[in-house]
Amino acid sequence: MPSHRKPRTRIRTAAPAVGITTAALASVSLLAQSAGAAPGKPKPTVEEVQRKVDDLYRQAGTATESYNRAKEATDDQREKADGLLDEVARGTARLNDTRRVLGNYAAEQYRTGGMASTVTLMLADDPQAFFDRNHLMKQLTGREEQALRDFETERAGVAKKRADAARGLERLTSSQETLRAGKKDVQTKLAAARTLLSTLTAQEKARLAALEEKKQEEARKKAAELAARQAAARKAAEAAEAAEAAKKPPTGPGTGSGTGTGTGTGTPSASTKAAKALAFARDQIGKPYVWGATGPSSYDCSGLTQAAWKAAGVDLPRTTWDQVKTGTRVATAELRPGDLVFFYDDISHVGMYIGNGMMIHAPKPGAYVREESIYYMPIYGSVRPA
């Protein structure tokens, strides 16, 4: 018998408006006034503008991670709601099939002079409320009784699934509202930074670029110092290992030391996975930072590290706040290529260590995936995913 299941409409989320709110415009206007010719106030120095812009980008990074978390929750709720609606549709189809079977039994009873009340009861929305159920069961064959029991069970199941789906849709709506609020927050911070920069004269922009280069140079010097310390530590460790090996008696000709590094299991080592993740990250250099992006043409910071380690067969969570909880914590002096380095007290940025105090990361809007010193930003901590 053909199914009369109605096609289910997939849930679609309308894209949030791109514009910013009146409050956001007001905040941007105030920033512009403070950077320009605000009445009664001196114009901020280029250094002050740099600090404000850097802070706005950092706030935008934090807002981006909030957006990423909300998007992940929204996607999860949408998938669950879609699954529940699928179950409701399947349950409704089974319910209708059973209803048709009961209808056939009712028609047969009618033809053979059966009780009209039984027919009404079997097709009612609430058979048990019609009259005493035990009285009805006495009038039914075993086959008819089982069909009625199936009908009641399926109807109760469909009702529960419908209630679950309704609650799921409510949670989805809440997640979507959080997602829209997060998007507005990011847009507001970025708009404020752009407006602030637009108030600078050509001479001030040149001064700002010089300050940026100075900051980069200081960060590179610190990276070189870390690289020197790490090289010295490796050399000392190798010397200690050689001295320890020299104390051991020879194992005899042809016997070898038996200390090979292979596991024999065919499972890629941690260093192999890190090398794959690094190779992927290097291939993304030059691609633009786009907040909320996970590739392949653009990335935000945690989107890049997630994609890189996924290429190595390791699934990382979406946000910096969750990635920092994955793997083994390591000290800055013990960093190895592939490790994740997190920045700021709110853990709003992440990069992948490549050695010599440098990392690959997706920095901020208007920038591209690039190599940079890990000392360019204040370090929160580091994690080794594999």
C-alpha positions in Angstrom: 0.0 0.0 0.0 1.6 3.4 -0.9 2.7 5.6 1.9 1.1 9.0 2.3 4.0 10.6 4.1 4.2 14.3 3.4 7.5 15.6 2.3 9.4 17.2 5.2 10.6 20.7 4.9 14.2 21.1 5.9 15.0 23.8 8.4 16.8 26.7 6.8 18.4 29.5 8.7 18.0 32.9 7.2 21.3 34.7 6.8 21.6 37.5 9.4 21.6 41.0 8.2 25.0 42.3 7.3 24.5 45.8 8.7 25.3 46.9 12.2 22.9 48.3 14.8 22.2 51.9 15.6 24.0 51.4 18.9 27.0 50.0 17.0 27.0 53.0 14.7 26.9 55.3 17.6 29.9 53.6 19.2 31.8 53.8 16.0 31.0 57.5 15.7 32.3 58.1 19.1 35.5 56.3 18.3 35.9 58.4 15.2 35.4 61.6 17.2 37.9 60.6 19.8 40.5 59.9 17.0 39.6 63.0 15.1 38.7 66.5 16.0 36.5 65.8 19.1 35.5 69.2 20.6 37.6 70.0 23.7 39.7 66.9 23.5 43.2 66.5 22.1 43.6 64.1 19.1 45.0 60.7 20.3 48.6 59.9 19.4 49.4 57.3 16.8 50.5 55.0 19.7 47.1 55.4 21.4 45.4 54.7 18.1 47.5 51.6 17.7 46.6 50.3 21.1 42.9 51.0 20.5 42.9 49.2 17.2 44.8 46.2 18.6 42.4 46.0 21.4 39.4 46.2 19.0 40.9 43.4 16.9 41.5 41.3 20.0 37.9 41.9 21.1 36.7 40.9 17.6 38.8 37.7 18.0 37.0 36.9 21.2 33.6 37.7 19.6 34.6 35.4 16.7 35.2 32.5 19.0 31.8 33.1 20.6 30.3 33.2 17.2 32.1 29.9 16.3 30.7 28.2 19.4 27.2 29.5 18.7 27.4 28.3 15.1 28.5 24.9 16.2 25.6 24.7 18.7 23.2 25.9 16.0 24.4 23.3 13.5 24.1 20.6 16.1 20.6 21.7 17.1 19.6 21.8 13.4 20.8 18.3 12.8 18.9 17.0 15.9 15.8 18.8 14.9 16.0 17.5 11.4 16.4 14.0 12.8 13.4 14.3 15.1 11.3 15.6 12.2 12.4 12.6 10.1 11.3 10.3 12.9 8.0 12.1 13.2 7.4 11.7 9.5 8.3 7.9 9.6 6.1 7.4 12.7 3.2 9.2 11.1 3.5 7.0 8.0 3.4 3.9 10.2 0.4 5.3 12.1 -1.5 5.9 8.8 -0.7 2.4 7.6 -2.1 1.0 10.9 -5.1 3.3 10.7 -5.8 1.9 7.2 -5.6 -1.7 8.5 -8.1 -0.8 11.2 -10.3 0.8 8.6 -10.3 -2.4 6.6 -11.3 -4.3 9.8 -14.0 -1.9 10.4 -15.4 -2.2 6.9 -15.3 -5.9 7.2 -17.3 -5.7 10.5 -19.8 -3.5 8.8 -20.3 -6.0 5.9 -20.7 -8.8 8.4 -23.0 -6.9 10.6 -20.5 -6.2 13.4 -21.1 -3.5 16.0 -21.1 0.0 14.5 -19.7 1.3 17.8 -16.6 -0.9 17.4 -16.0 0.8 14.0 -16.4 4.2 15.5 -14.1 3.3 18.4 -11.3 2.0 16.2 -11.2 5.1 14.1 -11.6 7.6 16.9 -8.7 9.9 17.9 -9.1 8.6 21.5 -10.6 5.1 21.4 -10.2 4.6 25.2 -12.4 7.6 25.9 -15.2 6.2 23.7 -16.2 3.5 26.1 -14.7 0.8 28.3 -11.7 -0.8 26.4 -12.2 -4.2 27.9 -15.7 -4.3 26.5 -14.3 -3.6 23.0 -11.6 -6.2 23.3 -14.3 -8.9 23.7 -15.7 -8.0 20.3 -12.3 -8.2 18.5 -10.3 -11.1 17.0 -6.7 -11.6 18.1 -5.6 -10.0 14.8 -7.8 -7.0 15.2 -6.8 -6.6 18.9 -3.1 -6.5 18.0 -3.7 -4.0 15.2 -5.5 -1.7 17.7 -2.7 -2.1 20.3 -0.1 -1.2 17.5 -2.2 1.8 16.6 -2.3 3.1 20.2 1.5 2.5 20.7 2.4 4.2 17.4 0.2 7.2 18.2 1.7 7.7 21.6 5.2 7.4 20.1 4.5 10.0 17.4 3.0 12.4 20.0 6.2 12.1 22.0 8.4 12.7 19.0 6.4 15.7 18.0 6.9 17.1 21.5 10.6 16.4 21.3 10.8 18.1 17.9 9.0 21.2 19.2 11.5 21.5 22.1 14.3 21.0 19.6 13.0 23.8 17.4 12.9 26.1 20.4 16.5 25.3 21.2 17.4 25.9 17.6 15.7 29.3 17.6 17.6 30.2 20.8 20.9 29.1 19.2 20.1 31.1 16.1 19.5 34.2 18.2 22.8 33.8 19.9 24.5 33.3 16.5 23.0 36.6 15.1 24.1 38.5 18.3 27.6 37.1 17.9 27.8 38.2 14.3 26.7 41.7 15.2 29.3 41.8 17.9 32.1 40.9 15.5 30.9 43.3 12.9 30.7 46.1 15.4 34.3 45.6 16.6 35.7 45.5 13.1 33.7 48.5 12.0 35.0 50.5 14.9 38.6 49.5 14.1 38.2 50.4 10.4 36.6 53.8 11.3 39.4 54.5 13.8 42.1 53.8 11.2 40.3 55.9 8.6 40.8 59.0 10.7 44.6 58.8 10.3 46.5 61.0 7.9 49.0 59.5 5.4 51.8 60.6 7.7 50.1 59.0 10.7 49.6 55.8 8.8 53.3 55.7 8.0 54.1 56.2 11.6 51.6 53.4 12.5 53.4 51.1 10.0 56.7 51.9 11.6 55.4 51.1 15.1 54.1 47.8 13.7 57.5 46.9 12.2 59.2 47.7 15.5 56.8 45.4 17.3 57.5 42.7 14.8 61.2 43.1 15.2 61.1 42.9 19.0 59.0 39.7 18.7 61.5 38.2 16.2 64.4 38.9 18.6 62.5 37.0 21.3 61.8 34.2 18.9 65.6 34.0 18.1 66.4 33.8 21.8 64.0 31.0 22.3 65.4 29.1 19.3 68.9 29.5 20.7 67.8 28.1 24.1 66.0 25.2 22.5 69.0 24.4 20.3 71.3 24.5 23.4 68.9 22.2 25.3 68.8 19.7 22.4 72.6 19.7 22.2 72.9 19.1 26.0 70.4 16.3 25.8 72.2 14.7 22.9 75.5 14.9 24.8 74.0 13.4 27.9 72.5 10.6 25.8 75.9 9.9 24.1 77.7 9.9 27.5 75.2 7.5 28.9 75.5 5.2 25.9 79.3 5.2 26.2 79.0 3.8 29.7 77.1 0.7 28.5 79.1 -2.4 27.5 79.1 -3.2 23.8 76.4 -5.7 22.8 78.6 -7.7 20.5 79.1 -7.7 16.7 75.9 -7.8 14.7 73.6 -7.6 17.6 72.8 -3.9 17.4 71.3 -1.9 20.2 67.7 -3.0 19.7 66.4 0.5 20.4 64.7 1.3 17.2 62.0 3.9 17.2 59.4 2.2 15.2 56.3 0.9 17.0 55.6 -2.0 14.6 51.9 -1.2 14.7 51.5 0.7 11.5 50.1 3.6 13.4 51.5 7.0 12.4 53.7 8.5 15.2 53.0 11.8 16.8 55.8 13.4 14.9 54.5 12.1 11.6 51.0 13.5 12.4 52.6 16.9 13.4 54.5 17.0 10.1 51.3 16.4 8.1 49.5 19.1 10.1 52.4 21.5 9.5 52.6 20.7 5.8 48.9 21.5 5.5 49.3 24.8 7.4 52.2 25.8 5.2 50.0 25.2 2.1 47.5 27.8 3.4 50.0 30.6 3.7 48.8 33.6 1.8 45.1 32.8 2.2 43.0 35.5 3.8 41.7 35.6 7.3 37.9 35.6 7.4 36.2 35.4 10.8 34.2 32.2 11.2 35.9 30.6 8.2 37.2 27.0 8.2 38.6 26.8 4.7 39.5 25.9 2.1 39.8 29.4 0.7 40.0 31.3 3.9 40.3 30.8 7.7 40.1 32.3 11.1 42.7 31.3 13.7 41.0 28.2 15.2 39.6 27.2 11.8 43.1 26.9 10.4 44.5 24.8 13.3 41.4 22.6 13.2 41.7 22.0 9.5 45.5 21.4 9.7 45.2 18.7 12.3 42.2 17.2 10.6 44.5 16.7 7.6 46.8 14.7 9.9 43.8 12.5 11.1 43.3 14.3 14.4 39.9 15.9 15.1 40.1 19.1 17.1 37.2 21.1 18.5 36.1 24.2 16.7 37.0 27.0 19.2 40.2 28.1 20.9 38.5 27.6 24.2 38.0 23.9 23.5 41.2 23.3 21.5 43.2 24.4 24.5 41.7 21.5 26.5 42.7 18.9 23.9 46.1 17.2 24.2 49.0 17.6 26.5 50.0 21.0 28.0 53.6 21.9 27.2 55.9 24.7 28.4 57.0 27.3 25.9 60.6 26.2 26.2 59.6 22.6 25.2 57.5 23.5 22.1 57.8 21.2 19.1 56.6 21.7 15.5 52.9 21.2 15.3 52.1 22.3 18.9 49.3 24.8 19.3 50.2 28.1 21.0 47.3 30.1 22.6 47.3 33.8 23.3 45.7 36.4 25.6 44.1 35.8 29.0 40.8 35.0 27.3 42.4 32.4 25.0 41.0 34.1 22.0 43.8 33.3 19.5 45.8 30.3 18.4 48.7 29.5 16.1 50.7 26.4 15.1 54.4 26.3 16.2 56.9 25.6 13.4 60.1 25.9 15.4 62.7 28.6 16.1 60.1 30.6 18.1 57.9 31.0 15.0 54.3 29.9 14.2 51.8 29.8 11.3 48.5 31.5 12.1 45.6 33.4 10.6 46.2 36.8 12.3 43.2 39.1 11.9 40.8 40.7 9.4 42.7 42.3 6.5 45.7 40.0 7.0 46.6 36.6 5.5 47.8 33.3 6.9 51.5 33.8 7.6 54.5 33.0 9.7 55.1 35.1 12.7 56.9 35.1 16.0 55.0 33.6 18.9 56.0 36.6 20.9 53.9 39.0 18.7 51.1 38.5 21.2 51.1 37.6 25.0 51.2 33.8 25.3 48.6 32.0 27.4 49.9 28.5 27.1 50.5 25.6 24.6 49.1 22.2 23.8 50.4 19.2 21.9 47.4 17.6 20.2 49.0 14.2 19.4 
